[in-house]
Amino acid sequence: MSNPVERTAEQNSALLAIDELIKFAFDKGLIKGADIDYGRNLLLKQFHFDEPYNPDVPAIHMVAQGQAAAEPQVMLDTLIDYAHSIGLLVENTDTYRDLMDAEIMGLLMARPSEVTGDFFDTLDREGIESATSEFYQLSINSNYIRMDRVSKNVYWKQPSAYGEMEITINLSKPEKSSAEIALAKLMPPPSYPKCQLCRENVGYAGRINHPARQNLRVIPLQLNGESWLFQYSPYVYYNEHCIVFHHDHVPMKLTKDTFRRLLDFVDEFPHYFLGSNADLPIVGGSILTHDHFQGGRHTFPIERATVEEVYGHNVHDDITLELVNWPMSVVRLRANNSSLLLNSANEIYEAWKSYSDAEVDILASTIQNGESVRHNTVTPIVRRRDGQYEIDLVLRNNRTNEQYPDGIFHPHPEMHHLKRENIGLIEVMGLAILPGRLKEELDQIASILTGDIALLDMIRQQPNHPLAIHLLWIEHLVEAYGNDLDHDQATLTIQNEVGTKFAEILEHAGVYKRNDQGRKAFRRFVTRMNYHLKS
């Protein structure tokens, strides 16, 4: 193929995409000058080419011509389309395209040891903020973080009695087709990697039921004298959304060591917060089988919430306890001394684990099948603020009953049309992560508020209509706002209603309700632990 005219248009497009991708990788620092020929040859082999678009132009000169693309997706899409046309792609679906996407970018990245070396070199020269910024940008440039998808997320801020909440409809996580879901169910349970957090994911090619991770890189950490690893989330729900996970596949377990690890992290990363999901079902995260934390560089609504009451410790003057204006029940501890804060946080956690108050429906444990089952736990969040250490202990209880089989302190049934899943760490802090299906559903509901009565009649008549789960809410909206709004008014109205419901969902998850009875009960718990009200 020495003459471009002997090639098809698709072949020329693919070869040009290879050159543009090499130029992008060099411009973004994914590869160095000595890697240019090597990287291009790997891509040529990947797509069954024997030579580049113009073999007479050295690659080092090619990358210097013109301006590099700002992001790689256009070139990747061209190459994956070409791969499909020549039979290299099993099926032209998001799942298989993503597997190849990661494979391509993995060819243009430094080895994990080099990335780790670069991180610590930058840390030594310029400090931790520069090191994390550089590593975050690497995760974006490598397409591990798919910013083309993240940018499609719907996001707005919602005023509430607790300050501005943040609402997002998540479109960055691709949904599998029904055929792919059926195929995945037929596959044997995975044994390698054991889960999507395991360190063995680095470089893994993926499969139909497990994402490819050739473009994933992680950084080793020491927390509490143990080996942990640091990476960024591929779905970045907020700025520099990171995941810190145990070196080994060990289950989530909240202990005093958990608090020590969180405090150790913010010592090393003072510009980040770090938190843990609770360690019990219903109130925990989606992955309980591998111990991990989530953090990042973002100020959440919970951090901006106003303080309602301030307590002092009867023995330790340096400890301040605050109750904040928040829909969930938050005990905030502040101190200059991290060891003192560690011990104080653990005392409250241990006290809460065994604390019951039947007057407000809080039972620390129940007997099930002849065994005692614990229900109380916390969602801890640690940050540095104004030179102090700060930890939020969000009190949780996962008990169920006949009225609330999904959880007493969990989104109640009337909210399930919007949110049925667990309220995890990120939502506890005031950022709603709503399922992608809601974007189209809310758009259709907006059309009803602008006059599409035929759609409303259809929903009323068809119990299996996709919007039938929203029918009671839609009827409320029409009664409250009518059906002659313009498009912008309808969209804003629905966003306000969704945001209001999110605050209510968090109230459902709060163990102490926002009423006189709940406040008195909350104070009973706090004052029994050597704290006295100051203001």
C-alpha positions as CSV (number, residue, x, y, z in Angstrom):
1,M,0.0,0.0,0.0
2,S,2.7,2.5,-0.8
3,N,0.4,4.7,-2.9
4,P,-2.5,6.3,-1.2
5,V,-4.7,6.0,-4.3
6,E,-4.5,2.2,-4.0
7,R,-6.3,2.3,-0.7
8,T,-10.0,2.6,0.0
9,A,-11.3,5.8,1.6
10,E,-11.9,3.9,4.8
11,Q,-8.3,2.7,4.9
12,N,-7.0,6.3,4.3
13,S,-9.3,7.6,7.1
14,A,-8.0,4.9,9.5
15,L,-4.4,5.6,8.7
16,L,-4.9,9.4,9.1
17,A,-6.6,8.7,12.4
18,I,-3.6,6.7,13.5
19,D,-1.3,9.6,12.8
20,E,-3.6,12.1,14.5
21,L,-3.8,9.8,17.5
22,I,-0.1,9.6,17.7
23,K,0.1,13.4,17.5
24,F,-2.5,13.7,20.3
25,A,-0.6,11.2,22.5
26,F,2.7,13.1,22.0
27,D,1.1,16.5,22.5
28,K,-0.5,15.4,25.8
29,G,2.6,13.7,27.1
30,L,1.2,10.1,27.0
31,I,4.3,9.2,24.9
32,K,7.7,10.8,24.5
33,G,9.7,11.5,21.3
34,A,11.4,8.1,21.5
35,D,8.0,6.4,21.6
36,I,6.5,7.9,18.4
37,D,7.6,5.3,15.9
38,Y,7.0,2.5,18.3
39,G,3.5,3.7,19.1
40,R,2.6,4.2,15.5
41,N,3.9,0.7,14.6
42,L,1.8,-0.8,17.4
43,L,-1.4,0.8,16.0
44,L,-0.5,-0.2,12.4
45,K,-0.2,-3.8,13.5
46,Q,-3.5,-3.5,15.5
47,F,-5.4,-2.6,12.4
48,H,-3.6,-4.8,9.9
49,F,-1.6,-2.2,8.1
50,D,2.0,-2.6,6.8
51,E,2.8,1.1,6.5
52,P,1.5,4.5,7.6
53,Y,-0.5,7.0,5.5
54,N,2.6,8.6,4.1
55,P,5.7,6.4,4.8
56,D,8.0,9.1,3.3
57,V,7.2,11.5,6.2
58,P,9.1,10.5,9.4
59,A,6.7,10.2,12.3
60,I,8.7,12.7,14.3
61,H,8.0,15.3,11.5
62,M,4.4,14.2,11.3
63,V,3.6,15.1,14.9
64,A,5.1,18.5,14.4
65,Q,2.7,19.4,11.6
66,G,-0.5,21.3,12.4
67,Q,-2.2,21.3,15.8
68,A,-3.0,18.2,17.8
69,A,-6.6,17.4,18.6
70,A,-7.9,18.4,22.0
71,E,-9.3,15.0,22.7
72,P,-9.0,11.5,21.2
73,Q,-12.6,10.4,20.6
74,V,-13.0,11.4,17.0
75,M,-9.8,9.4,16.0
76,L,-10.9,6.5,18.2
77,D,-14.3,6.3,16.7
78,T,-12.8,6.3,13.2
79,L,-10.5,3.5,14.0
80,I,-13.2,1.4,15.8
81,D,-15.6,2.0,12.8
82,Y,-12.8,0.7,10.5
83,A,-12.2,-2.3,12.9
84,H,-15.9,-3.2,12.6
85,S,-15.7,-2.9,8.8
86,I,-12.9,-5.5,8.6
87,G,-14.3,-7.9,11.2
88,L,-12.1,-7.0,14.2
89,L,-15.1,-5.9,16.3
90,V,-17.4,-8.6,17.5
91,E,-20.4,-6.4,17.5
92,N,-20.8,-2.6,16.9
93,T,-22.2,-1.9,20.4
94,D,-21.0,0.4,23.2
95,T,-19.7,-2.5,25.2
96,Y,-17.5,-3.9,22.4
97,R,-16.5,-0.4,21.2
98,D,-15.4,0.4,24.8
99,L,-13.3,-2.7,25.0
100,M,-11.4,-1.7,21.9
101,D,-11.2,1.9,22.9
102,A,-9.3,1.0,26.0
103,E,-7.1,-1.4,24.1
104,I,-6.1,1.3,21.6
105,M,-5.3,3.8,24.3
106,G,-3.4,1.2,26.3
107,L,-0.9,1.0,23.5
108,L,-0.1,4.7,23.9
109,M,0.5,4.8,27.6
110,A,3.6,4.5,29.8
111,R,3.9,1.4,31.9
112,P,2.4,1.5,35.4
113,S,5.9,1.8,37.0
114,E,6.7,4.8,34.9
115,V,3.4,6.5,35.7
116,T,4.1,5.9,39.4
117,G,7.6,7.3,39.1
118,D,6.3,10.4,37.3
119,F,3.7,11.0,40.1
120,F,6.3,10.9,42.9
121,D,8.8,12.9,40.9
122,T,6.2,15.7,40.5
123,L,5.2,15.3,44.2
124,D,8.9,15.8,45.2
125,R,9.4,18.8,42.8
126,E,6.1,20.6,42.9
127,G,3.9,19.2,45.7
128,I,0.9,17.0,46.0
129,E,-1.6,19.3,44.2
130,S,0.5,19.3,41.1
131,A,1.0,15.6,41.3
132,T,-2.7,14.9,41.5
133,S,-3.6,17.4,38.8
134,E,-1.1,15.8,36.4
135,F,-2.4,12.3,37.2
136,Y,-6.0,13.4,36.8
137,Q,-5.2,14.9,33.4
138,L,-3.4,11.7,32.4
139,S,-6.6,9.8,33.3
140,I,-8.6,12.1,31.0
141,N,-6.1,12.1,28.2
142,S,-5.9,8.3,28.2
143,N,-9.7,8.2,27.8
144,Y,-10.0,6.2,31.0
145,I,-12.2,9.1,32.1
146,R,-14.6,9.5,29.1
147,M,-15.1,13.3,29.3
148,D,-17.1,13.1,26.1
149,R,-19.7,11.2,28.1
150,V,-19.3,13.0,31.4
151,S,-20.1,16.3,29.6
152,K,-23.5,14.9,28.6
153,N,-24.6,14.6,32.2
154,V,-27.5,16.8,33.2
155,Y,-26.6,18.9,36.2
156,W,-28.2,21.7,38.2
157,K,-28.2,23.2,41.7
158,Q,-31.3,23.2,43.8
159,P,-32.1,25.6,46.6
160,S,-33.4,23.9,49.7
161,A,-33.8,24.5,53.4
162,Y,-30.4,23.0,53.8
163,G,-28.6,25.1,51.3
164,E,-28.0,24.4,47.6
165,M,-28.2,20.7,46.7
166,E,-26.6,19.4,43.6
167,I,-28.5,17.2,41.2
168,T,-27.1,15.2,38.3
169,I,-28.6,12.7,35.9
170,N,-25.8,10.3,35.1
171,L,-25.3,9.7,31.4
172,S,-21.6,8.8,31.5
173,K,-22.0,5.2,32.4
174,P,-23.1,3.3,29.2
175,E,-26.0,0.9,29.5
176,K,-25.8,-2.5,28.0
177,S,-28.2,-3.8,25.4
178,S,-30.7,-6.5,26.5
179,A,-28.8,-9.0,24.4
180,E,-25.5,-8.2,26.2
181,I,-27.3,-8.4,29.6
182,A,-28.6,-11.8,28.7
183,L,-25.2,-13.0,27.5
184,A,-23.5,-11.8,30.6
185,K,-26.0,-13.8,32.7
186,L,-24.9,-17.0,30.9
187,M,-21.3,-16.4,31.7
188,P,-19.7,-18.1,34.8
189,P,-19.1,-15.9,37.8
190,P,-15.9,-14.0,37.4
191,S,-12.8,-15.2,39.3
192,Y,-10.3,-12.8,37.8
193,P,-10.3,-10.0,38.6
194,K,-12.4,-10.7,41.6
195,C,-14.2,-7.3,41.3
196,Q,-13.8,-4.0,39.4
197,L,-11.8,-2.5,42.2
198,C,-9.0,-5.1,42.4
199,R,-5.5,-4.1,41.5
200,E,-5.4,-6.8,38.8
201,N,-7.7,-4.6,36.7
202,V,-4.7,-2.5,35.6
203,G,-4.0,-3.6,32.0
204,Y,-6.9,-6.1,31.9
205,A,-8.4,-6.6,28.5
206,G,-12.0,-6.9,29.7
207,R,-14.9,-9.0,28.5
208,I,-18.6,-8.7,27.9
209,N,-19.3,-8.5,31.7
210,H,-16.2,-6.6,32.8
211,P,-14.7,-3.4,31.5
212,A,-11.4,-3.2,29.8
213,R,-8.7,-1.4,31.8
214,Q,-5.6,-1.2,29.6
215,N,-5.6,2.5,30.1
216,L,-6.0,2.4,33.9
217,R,-3.1,3.5,36.1
218,V,-3.0,3.5,39.9
219,I,-0.7,5.0,42.5
220,P,0.5,3.1,45.6
221,L,-0.2,4.6,49.0
222,Q,0.5,3.7,52.6
223,L,-2.5,4.3,55.0
224,N,-2.3,3.2,58.6
225,G,0.9,1.3,57.6
226,E,-1.0,-0.8,55.0
227,S,-0.8,-0.9,51.2
228,W,-3.6,0.9,49.4
229,L,-4.0,2.2,45.9
230,F,-5.2,5.5,44.4
231,Q,-7.0,6.0,41.1
232,Y,-9.7,8.2,39.6
233,S,-13.2,7.1,38.9
234,P,-14.0,6.7,35.2
235,Y,-17.4,8.3,35.8
236,V,-16.2,11.4,37.7
237,Y,-19.4,12.5,39.4
238,Y,-17.5,15.6,40.6
239,N,-14.1,17.3,40.2
240,E,-11.1,14.9,40.6
241,H,-13.4,12.1,41.9
242,C,-10.9,9.5,43.2
243,I,-11.1,6.0,44.6
244,V,-8.8,4.7,47.2
245,F,-8.9,0.9,47.5
246,H,-7.2,-1.8,49.6
247,H,-4.3,-3.6,47.9
248,D,-6.1,-6.9,48.6
249,H,-9.7,-8.1,48.0
250,V,-10.9,-7.7,51.5
251,P,-14.5,-6.8,52.5
252,M,-15.7,-3.4,53.7
253,K,-15.5,-3.1,57.5
254,L,-15.8,0.1,59.5
255,T,-13.4,0.1,62.5
256,K,-11.1,2.5,64.2
257,D,-8.5,1.7,61.6
258,T,-10.9,3.1,59.0
259,F,-10.8,6.5,60.6
260,R,-7.0,6.3,60.9
261,R,-6.8,5.6,57.2
262,L,-9.0,8.5,56.3
263,L,-7.0,10.8,58.5
264,D,-3.7,9.5,57.1
265,F,-5.0,10.3,53.6
266,V,-5.9,13.9,54.2
267,D,-2.5,14.3,55.8
268,E,-0.9,13.4,52.5
269,F,-3.7,15.0,50.3
270,P,-4.9,18.0,52.3
271,H,-6.7,19.5,49.3
272,Y,-8.9,16.4,49.0
273,F,-11.7,15.0,51.2
274,L,-12.0,11.2,51.7
275,G,-15.1,9.3,52.9
276,S,-16.3,5.7,53.2
277,N,-19.6,4.2,52.4
278,A,-21.3,2.5,55.4
279,D,-20.4,-1.2,55.8
280,L,-24.0,-2.6,56.0
281,P,-26.5,-3.5,53.2
282,I,-29.2,-1.0,52.3
283,V,-27.2,2.0,53.8
284,G,-23.9,1.0,52.2
285,G,-22.5,1.4,48.7
286,S,-22.9,-0.9,45.7
287,I,-19.6,-2.7,46.4
288,L,-19.2,-4.2,49.9
289,T,-16.8,-6.9,48.9
290,H,-13.7,-4.8,48.5
291,D,-12.7,-2.2,51.1
292,H,-12.5,1.2,49.5
293,F,-13.0,5.0,49.9
294,Q,-14.1,7.8,47.6
295,G,-12.7,11.3,47.7
296,G,-11.8,14.3,45.5
297,R,-11.5,18.0,45.1
298,H,-15.0,19.3,45.5
299,T,-16.9,21.2,48.1
300,F,-20.1,19.4,48.7
301,P,-23.4,20.9,50.1
302,I,-22.9,19.1,53.4
303,E,-19.6,21.0,53.9
304,R,-21.4,24.3,53.3
305,A,-24.3,23.4,55.6
306,T,-24.8,25.8,58.5
307,V,-24.1,24.7,62.1
308,E,-27.1,24.5,64.4
309,E,-25.6,23.5,67.7
310,V,-22.1,23.5,69.1
311,Y,-20.9,21.2,71.9
312,G,-17.7,21.0,73.9
313,H,-16.1,17.9,75.4
314,N,-16.2,17.6,79.2
315,V,-12.5,16.5,79.2
316,H,-10.8,17.5,75.9
317,D,-11.0,21.2,75.2
318,D,-9.6,20.8,71.7
319,I,-12.6,18.7,70.5
320,T,-15.6,20.6,69.1
321,L,-18.8,18.7,68.2
322,E,-21.3,20.3,65.9
323,L,-24.8,19.3,64.7
324,V,-25.4,20.8,61.3
325,N,-28.5,21.8,59.4
326,W,-28.8,18.8,57.2
327,P,-31.6,16.3,56.2
328,M,-29.6,13.4,57.5
329,S,-28.2,13.1,61.1
330,V,-24.6,14.4,61.1
331,V,-22.2,14.6,64.0
332,R,-19.3,16.8,63.0
333,L,-16.1,16.7,65.0
334,R,-13.3,19.2,64.7
335,A,-9.8,19.2,66.3
336,N,-6.3,20.4,65.7
337,N,-4.9,17.0,66.8
338,S,-5.7,14.1,64.5
339,S,-5.1,11.4,67.2
340,L,-7.5,13.1,69.5
341,L,-10.1,13.3,66.7
342,L,-9.5,9.7,65.9
343,N,-10.3,8.5,69.4
344,S,-13.3,10.8,69.7
345,A,-14.7,9.7,66.4
346,N,-14.3,6.0,67.3
347,E,-15.9,6.6,70.7
348,I,-19.0,8.0,69.0
349,Y,-19.0,5.2,66.4
350,E,-18.8,2.5,69.1
351,A,-21.5,4.1,71.1
352,W,-23.8,4.4,68.1
353,K,-23.3,0.8,67.1
354,S,-25.1,-0.3,70.3
355,Y,-27.4,2.6,70.8
356,S,-31.2,2.2,70.7
357,D,-34.0,4.7,71.2
358,A,-37.3,3.0,70.6
359,E,-39.1,6.3,71.0
360,V,-37.8,7.3,67.5
361,D,-37.7,3.8,66.0
362,I,-33.9,3.3,66.4
363,L,-33.0,-0.2,67.3
364,A,-29.3,-1.1,67.3
365,S,-29.9,-4.7,66.6
366,T,-32.7,-7.3,66.2
367,I,-32.8,-11.1,66.5
368,Q,-33.1,-12.8,63.2
369,N,-33.1,-16.6,62.9
370,G,-31.9,-16.8,66.5
371,E,-28.9,-14.5,65.9
372,S,-28.4,-10.8,66.8
373,V,-28.1,-8.7,63.7
374,R,-26.5,-5.2,63.9
375,H,-28.3,-2.3,62.3
376,N,-26.4,0.8,63.3
377,T,-23.3,2.2,61.4
378,V,-22.0,5.4,60.1
379,T,-20.9,7.1,56.8
380,P,-17.7,8.9,57.7
381,I,-16.2,11.8,55.8
382,V,-12.9,13.4,56.6
383,R,-11.5,16.7,55.3
384,R,-9.1,19.5,56.3
385,R,-10.5,22.9,57.0
386,D,-8.9,26.1,58.2
387,G,-5.9,24.0,59.4
388,Q,-8.0,21.7,61.5
389,Y,-9.1,18.1,61.0
390,E,-12.8,17.6,60.5
391,I,-14.8,14.4,60.4
392,D,-18.5,14.0,59.7
393,L,-20.1,10.9,61.1
394,V,-23.5,10.5,59.4
395,L,-25.6,8.1,61.5
396,R,-27.2,5.2,59.6
397,N,-29.5,2.4,60.4
398,N,-30.5,-0.4,58.0
399,R,-33.5,-1.9,59.8
400,T,-36.5,-2.9,57.7
401,N,-40.2,-3.6,58.7
402,E,-43.4,-4.5,57.0
403,Q,-44.2,-1.0,56.1
404,Y,-40.8,-0.3,54.7
405,P,-39.3,-3.6,53.5
406,D,-36.5,-1.8,51.6
407,G,-35.5,0.1,54.7
408,I,-37.0,2.3,57.3
409,F,-34.3,4.9,56.8
410,H,-34.2,4.6,53.1
411,P,-36.1,6.3,50.2
412,H,-39.7,5.5,50.9
413,P,-41.9,3.8,48.2
414,E,-43.4,7.1,47.0
415,M,-39.9,8.2,45.9
416,H,-39.0,5.0,44.1
417,H,-40.0,6.3,40.7
418,L,-37.0,8.7,41.0
419,K,-34.7,6.9,43.3
420,R,-34.9,3.4,44.8
421,E,-31.2,2.6,45.2
422,N,-29.1,2.9,48.4
423,I,-28.2,6.4,49.6
424,G,-24.5,6.1,49.4
425,L,-21.6,8.4,50.4
426,I,-21.9,10.9,47.5
427,E,-25.6,11.4,47.9
428,V,-25.3,11.7,51.7
429,M,-23.1,14.7,51.0
430,G,-25.8,16.4,48.9
431,L,-25.1,15.3,45.3
432,A,-27.9,13.3,43.8
433,I,-26.9,10.8,41.2
434,L,-30.1,9.9,39.3
435,P,-30.3,7.1,36.6
436,G,-29.9,8.0,33.0
437,R,-33.4,6.9,32.1
438,L,-34.7,9.9,33.8
439,K,-33.5,12.4,31.2
440,E,-35.9,11.2,28.5
441,E,-38.7,10.5,31.0
442,L,-38.4,14.0,32.5
443,D,-38.4,15.5,29.0
444,Q,-41.6,13.7,28.2
445,I,-43.2,14.8,31.5
446,A,-42.2,18.4,30.6
447,S,-44.1,18.0,27.3
448,I,-47.2,17.2,29.3
449,L,-46.8,20.4,31.2
450,T,-46.6,22.2,27.9
451,G,-49.9,20.7,26.6
452,D,-49.3,17.1,25.5
453,I,-52.5,15.8,27.1
454,A,-52.6,12.9,24.6
455,L,-49.5,11.5,26.3
456,L,-51.0,11.9,29.7
457,D,-54.2,10.1,28.6
458,M,-52.0,7.3,27.2
459,I,-50.1,6.9,30.5
460,R,-53.4,6.8,32.4
461,Q,-54.8,4.0,30.1
462,Q,-51.6,1.9,29.8
463,P,-50.3,0.5,33.1
464,N,-47.2,-0.8,31.4
465,H,-46.3,2.5,29.8
466,P,-42.7,3.5,30.7
467,L,-44.0,6.7,32.4
468,A,-46.7,4.9,34.4
469,I,-44.4,4.7,37.5
470,H,-44.5,8.5,37.5
471,L,-48.3,8.8,37.1
472,L,-49.2,10.0,40.6
473,W,-46.4,12.6,40.4
474,I,-47.5,13.7,37.0
475,E,-51.1,14.2,38.2
476,H,-49.7,16.3,41.1
477,L,-47.6,18.4,38.7
478,V,-50.5,19.0,36.3
479,E,-52.8,20.0,39.2
480,A,-50.2,22.3,40.7
481,Y,-48.8,24.0,37.6
482,G,-51.3,23.3,34.8
483,N,-50.4,22.2,31.3
484,D,-49.8,25.5,29.4
485,L,-46.2,26.2,30.5
486,D,-43.6,27.0,27.9
487,H,-40.7,24.6,27.5
488,D,-38.3,26.5,29.7
489,Q,-40.9,26.9,32.5
490,A,-41.7,23.2,32.3
491,T,-38.1,22.2,32.5
492,L,-37.4,24.5,35.4
493,T,-40.5,23.4,37.3
494,I,-39.6,19.7,36.9
495,Q,-36.0,20.3,38.0
496,N,-37.3,22.2,41.1
497,E,-39.7,19.3,41.9
498,V,-36.9,16.7,41.5
499,G,-34.5,18.7,43.7
500,T,-37.2,19.1,46.4
501,K,-37.8,15.3,46.3
502,F,-34.1,14.6,46.6
503,A,-34.0,16.6,49.9
504,E,-37.0,14.6,51.1
505,I,-35.3,11.4,50.1
506,L,-32.3,12.4,52.3
507,E,-34.8,13.2,55.1
508,H,-36.2,9.6,54.8
509,A,-32.6,8.3,55.2
510,G,-32.0,10.5,58.3
511,V,-32.3,8.5,61.6
512,Y,-33.3,11.6,63.6
513,K,-36.2,13.4,62.0
514,R,-36.2,17.2,61.5
515,N,-38.8,17.8,64.2
516,D,-38.9,18.5,67.9
517,Q,-39.0,14.8,68.8
518,G,-36.1,14.0,66.5
519,R,-33.9,16.9,67.7
520,K,-34.5,16.0,71.4
521,A,-33.6,12.4,70.7
522,F,-30.5,13.5,68.8
523,R,-29.4,15.6,71.8
524,R,-30.0,12.6,74.1
525,F,-27.5,10.6,72.1
526,V,-24.8,13.4,72.0
527,T,-25.0,14.4,75.6
528,R,-24.6,10.9,77.0
529,M,-21.0,10.9,75.6
530,N,-19.3,13.6,77.7
531,Y,-20.4,16.5,75.5
532,H,-22.2,19.6,76.7
533,L,-24.1,22.2,74.7
534,K,-22.1,25.5,74.2
535,S,-24.3,27.4,71.8
